[in-house]
C-alpha cells in the first residue's frame, strides 16, 4: 500500500514536503536585509564573532554591509539536536477542515507544516531531529536522527496527525511532557506546538512539566498556536450559535455579542499570564497565529540556533 496515496485520498496535505520547501525558500528569499544575510541554499550560516576567536573565518563582505563581525559556520561544523513536540488533542483540529494549503490551515495543520519546514532546514544543515506527538495518550515518539529515511518517516507521521481528527481527545500535556523529558538525554533545542488549552491540569503542574524539559541544559521554545480571529478577538457574527468544547463535548447556546467583551478580557488575561509564566521559567514564548506566515517560526529557529551552538 502506498501510504502517500492513501493519505491524499483521506484529505490533508497533497504534498507536505513540497509545501515545507516552498515555505523555507520563500523565507530565505526575504532575508536579504537581515543579519542572516548569506544564509545560503546549502544553509551554511553566520554566527556573531566573539573576541579571541580565529579571525580567518570572518566574513568581511558581510562586515562591509552590516558593520558587524560575523564568522562563517559550515555544514560539517553543525551538531544541533532538535526535538519537536506537537499537541494533537481535539482542540488543535479547530477549525475543522478537509484539505489544506499555505493559505488554508487549522491549528494542527499549521503546526505540522511549521514542523516540516523546520525539519527541511535541519536536514540541510545535517542536524538531527526527533518528534513527539501526544493527546490523551503518548501517540508517537522518535529520537533525534538525521537520515533521509528518518526524515520521510517523520513527514508521514505529521501528515497522519493532520488527518487523524481525534474525537473528544483531551490534552494530557502535564503527563506526557514529563515522559518526553525523560526520553531526551542529550542537550537539545526543543520546540513545543500547542494551543495551551487544558482540561485537567492546573497551570502550575503544566509549567512544572515544561520546566522539566529544560533539564540537561535543553533550550525550550513554546509556540502558542491559535486562531487569532476566532480564539482571541472572538470574531463571530451575532447570530444564535452553539459553541461546543471539542475536547469534552460540553456546549452552550448563545449570541456572540453577549459574551464577547468578557471573553476578550479573559483570554487576554490568559495570554498575558502565559507570557509571564514563560518568562519566569526561562521558556521562550512565541505567539503563532495560524492566519499569519511562518516567518516568525523560522526566525525564532535561526535566533535560538545561534544562541544554542
C-alpha positions as CSV (number, residue, x, y, z in Angstrom):
1,X,0.0,0.0,0.0
2,X,1.3,3.4,-0.9
3,X,0.9,5.5,2.3
4,X,1.3,8.8,0.4
5,X,-1.6,7.9,-1.9
6,X,-3.8,6.8,1.0
7,X,-3.1,10.0,2.8
8,X,-4.0,12.0,-0.2
9,X,-7.3,10.2,-0.6
10,X,-8.1,10.9,3.1
11,X,-7.6,14.6,2.8
12,X,-5.0,16.7,4.5
13,X,-1.9,17.9,2.6
14,X,-1.3,16.9,-1.0
15,X,2.5,17.2,-0.6
16,X,3.7,18.3,2.8
17,X,7.4,18.1,1.9
18,X,6.9,20.3,-1.2
19,X,4.9,22.9,0.9
20,X,7.7,22.9,3.5
21,X,10.3,23.5,0.9
22,X,8.2,26.3,-0.6
23,X,7.8,28.0,2.9
24,X,11.6,27.8,3.5
25,X,12.6,29.1,0.1
26,X,10.2,32.0,0.4
27,X,11.5,32.8,3.8
28,X,15.2,32.7,2.7
29,X,14.5,35.0,-0.3
30,X,13.1,37.6,2.1
31,X,16.2,37.7,4.3
32,X,18.4,40.0,2.3
33,X,18.4,42.8,4.9
34,X,18.6,40.6,7.9
35,X,21.7,39.7,10.0
36,X,21.4,36.2,8.5
37,X,22.2,37.6,5.0
38,X,24.3,35.0,3.3
39,X,22.3,32.1,4.6
40,X,22.7,30.0,1.5
41,X,20.8,27.2,-0.2
42,X,23.2,24.8,1.5
43,X,22.4,26.5,4.8
44,X,25.9,27.4,5.8
45,X,25.3,30.1,8.3
46,X,26.9,33.0,10.2
47,X,27.4,33.5,13.9
48,X,28.5,36.5,15.8
49,X,32.2,36.9,16.1
50,X,33.5,36.6,19.7
51,X,36.7,38.4,20.7
52,X,39.6,35.9,20.8
53,X,38.3,33.6,18.1
54,X,40.3,32.9,15.0
55,X,39.8,35.7,12.5
56,X,40.3,33.7,9.3
57,X,36.6,32.8,9.1
58,X,35.3,36.4,9.4
59,X,33.0,37.3,6.5
60,X,34.5,40.7,5.5
61,X,31.9,41.3,2.8
62,X,29.1,40.9,5.4
63,X,31.0,43.3,7.7
64,X,31.1,45.9,4.9
65,X,27.3,45.7,4.6
66,X,26.3,45.4,8.3
67,X,29.3,47.0,10.1
68,X,29.2,43.9,12.4
69,X,31.6,41.0,12.6
70,X,30.2,37.5,11.7
71,X,32.1,34.3,11.2
72,X,31.1,31.6,8.8
73,X,29.9,28.3,10.2
74,X,29.9,25.4,7.7
75,X,27.6,22.5,7.4
76,X,30.2,20.0,8.7
77,X,30.6,22.1,11.9
78,X,26.9,21.9,13.0
79,X,25.8,19.4,15.6
80,X,22.4,20.6,16.7
81,X,19.9,18.1,18.1
82,X,16.3,19.3,17.9
83,X,13.1,17.7,19.3
84,X,9.7,18.8,18.1
85,X,6.7,18.2,20.3
86,X,3.1,18.5,18.9
87,X,-0.2,18.6,20.8
88,X,-2.7,16.6,18.8
89,X,-5.7,16.9,21.0
90,X,-9.2,17.7,19.6
91,X,-8.8,21.4,20.1
92,X,-5.8,21.5,17.8
93,X,-8.1,20.4,14.9
94,X,-10.0,23.7,15.1
95,X,-11.3,24.9,12.7
96,X,-12.5,21.7,11.1
97,X,-11.1,21.3,7.6
98,X,-10.6,18.6,5.0
99,X,-7.9,20.0,2.7
100,X,-5.1,22.3,3.5
101,X,-2.9,24.7,1.6
102,X,-0.5,27.5,2.6
103,X,-3.4,29.9,3.0
104,X,-5.9,27.5,4.5
105,X,-4.8,25.9,7.7
106,X,-6.1,24.9,11.1
107,X,-4.0,24.6,14.2
108,X,-2.7,21.1,13.7
109,X,-2.0,21.7,10.0
110,X,-0.1,24.9,10.9
111,X,1.9,23.0,13.5
112,X,2.6,20.2,11.1
113,X,3.7,22.5,8.2
114,X,5.8,24.6,10.6
115,X,7.5,21.4,11.9
116,X,8.1,20.1,8.3
117,X,9.7,23.5,7.4
118,X,12.0,23.3,10.4
119,X,12.8,19.7,9.5
120,X,13.7,20.8,6.0
121,X,16.2,23.3,7.3
122,X,17.6,20.9,9.9
123,X,18.1,18.2,7.2
124,X,20.0,20.7,5.0
125,X,22.2,21.6,8.0
126,X,22.8,17.9,8.7
127,X,21.3,18.3,12.2
128,X,19.3,15.6,14.0
129,X,15.6,15.9,14.6
130,X,13.2,13.9,16.8
131,X,9.4,14.1,17.1
132,X,6.8,13.5,19.8
133,X,3.1,13.7,19.4
134,X,0.6,13.5,22.3
135,X,-3.1,13.9,23.1
136,X,-4.7,11.9,25.8
137,X,-2.0,9.3,25.0
138,X,1.6,9.4,24.0
139,X,0.8,8.8,20.4
140,X,4.3,8.9,18.8
141,X,7.9,9.2,19.8
142,X,11.1,9.1,17.7
143,X,14.6,10.0,18.9
144,X,16.8,12.5,17.1
145,X,18.3,11.3,13.8
146,X,19.4,12.8,10.6
147,X,18.9,10.2,7.9
148,X,16.7,10.7,4.8
149,X,14.6,7.6,5.8
150,X,14.0,9.1,9.2
151,X,13.0,12.4,7.6
152,X,10.4,10.7,5.4
153,X,9.0,8.7,8.3
154,X,8.5,11.9,10.3
155,X,6.8,13.6,7.4
156,X,4.4,10.7,7.1
157,X,3.7,10.9,10.8
158,X,3.0,14.6,10.6
159,X,0.6,14.0,7.7
160,X,-1.2,11.3,9.6
161,X,-1.6,13.6,12.6
162,X,-3.3,16.2,10.4
163,X,-6.0,13.8,9.1
164,X,-6.4,11.9,12.4
165,X,-9.4,14.0,13.6
166,X,-9.5,12.8,17.2
167,X,-12.9,13.0,18.8
168,X,-13.1,14.3,22.4
169,X,-9.3,13.9,22.8
170,X,-8.4,15.9,25.9
171,X,-4.9,17.2,26.4
172,X,-2.8,15.4,28.9
173,X,0.1,17.8,28.5
174,X,1.4,17.6,32.0
175,X,1.8,13.8,32.0
176,X,3.4,13.5,28.5
177,X,5.8,16.4,28.7
178,X,7.3,14.7,31.8
179,X,7.6,11.4,29.8
180,X,9.1,13.2,26.8
181,X,11.6,15.0,29.1
182,X,12.8,11.6,30.5
183,X,13.5,10.4,26.9
184,X,15.6,13.3,25.7
185,X,19.1,12.7,27.2
186,X,21.4,14.7,25.1
187,X,21.3,18.5,25.1
188,X,18.7,19.6,22.5
189,X,16.7,22.5,21.2
190,X,13.1,21.7,22.0
191,X,10.1,23.2,20.1
192,X,6.6,22.7,21.6
193,X,3.5,23.4,19.4
194,X,0.3,23.6,21.5
195,X,-2.8,25.8,21.9
196,X,-2.3,25.6,25.7
197,X,-6.0,24.7,26.2
198,X,-6.1,22.3,29.1
199,X,-9.0,20.4,30.7
200,X,-7.5,18.7,33.7
201,X,-4.1,20.1,34.8
202,X,-3.7,23.3,36.6
203,X,-1.1,25.8,35.2
204,X,1.4,25.2,38.0
205,X,1.7,21.5,37.1
206,X,1.8,22.3,33.4
207,X,4.7,24.7,33.8
208,X,6.5,22.2,36.1
209,X,6.4,19.8,33.2
210,X,7.7,22.5,30.8
211,X,10.4,23.2,33.2
212,X,11.3,19.5,33.3
213,X,12.0,19.8,29.6
214,X,14.8,22.3,30.4
215,X,16.8,19.8,32.4
216,X,20.1,18.6,30.8
217,X,20.6,22.2,29.6
218,X,17.9,21.9,26.9
219,X,16.5,25.1,25.4
220,X,12.7,25.2,25.2
221,X,10.6,27.3,22.8
222,X,6.8,27.3,23.3
223,X,4.9,28.1,20.0
224,X,1.5,29.1,21.3
225,X,-0.7,28.1,18.3
226,X,-4.1,29.8,18.0
227,X,-6.6,31.3,15.6
228,X,-6.4,35.0,16.4
229,X,-9.7,35.9,14.6
230,X,-11.8,33.3,16.4
231,X,-10.0,32.5,19.6
232,X,-8.5,35.9,20.6
233,X,-10.9,38.5,19.2
234,X,-14.0,36.2,19.1
235,X,-14.9,37.4,15.6
236,X,-18.3,35.8,15.1
237,X,-21.4,37.3,13.7
238,X,-24.2,37.9,16.2
239,X,-26.5,35.1,15.2
240,X,-27.5,32.4,17.7
241,X,-24.8,29.7,17.8
242,X,-24.0,26.5,19.7
243,X,-20.4,26.7,20.9
244,X,-19.0,23.2,21.6
245,X,-16.0,22.2,23.6
246,X,-14.4,19.7,21.2
247,X,-12.4,18.1,24.0
248,X,-15.3,17.5,26.5
249,X,-18.3,17.7,24.2
250,X,-19.9,20.3,26.5
251,X,-21.8,23.0,24.7
252,X,-23.6,26.3,25.3
253,X,-26.1,28.2,23.1
254,X,-25.7,32.0,22.9
255,X,-25.3,35.1,20.8
256,X,-21.6,36.0,20.4
257,X,-22.1,39.7,21.4
258,X,-23.5,38.5,24.8
259,X,-20.1,37.3,25.9
260,X,-17.6,39.0,23.5
261,X,-16.4,41.7,25.9
262,X,-16.0,39.3,28.9
263,X,-14.4,36.6,26.7
264,X,-11.8,39.0,25.2
265,X,-10.8,40.2,28.7
266,X,-10.5,36.7,30.0
267,X,-8.5,35.5,27.0
268,X,-6.1,38.5,27.0
269,X,-5.5,37.9,30.7
270,X,-4.8,34.2,29.9
271,X,-2.3,35.1,27.2
272,X,-0.6,37.6,29.5
273,X,-0.3,35.0,32.3
274,X,1.2,32.5,29.8
275,X,3.8,35.1,28.8
276,X,4.7,35.9,32.4
277,X,5.0,32.2,33.3
278,X,7.3,31.5,30.4
279,X,9.4,34.4,31.4
280,X,9.6,33.2,34.9
281,X,10.5,29.7,33.9
282,X,13.0,30.9,31.2
283,X,11.0,29.4,28.4
284,X,10.9,31.2,25.0
285,X,7.3,32.2,24.3
286,X,6.2,32.8,20.7
287,X,2.7,33.6,19.5
288,X,1.9,31.5,16.5
289,X,-1.3,32.8,14.8
290,X,-2.4,30.3,12.1
291,X,-3.6,33.2,9.9
292,X,0.0,34.6,9.6
293,X,3.1,33.4,7.7
294,X,5.7,31.1,9.1
295,X,8.4,33.8,9.2
296,X,8.1,34.2,13.0
297,X,8.6,30.4,13.5
298,X,11.7,30.2,11.2
299,X,13.2,33.5,12.5
300,X,12.9,32.2,16.1
301,X,14.6,29.0,15.0
302,X,17.6,30.9,13.5
303,X,18.0,33.1,16.6
304,X,17.7,30.2,19.0
305,X,20.1,28.1,17.0
306,X,22.8,30.7,17.0
307,X,22.4,31.1,20.8
308,X,22.4,27.3,21.3
309,X,25.5,26.4,19.3
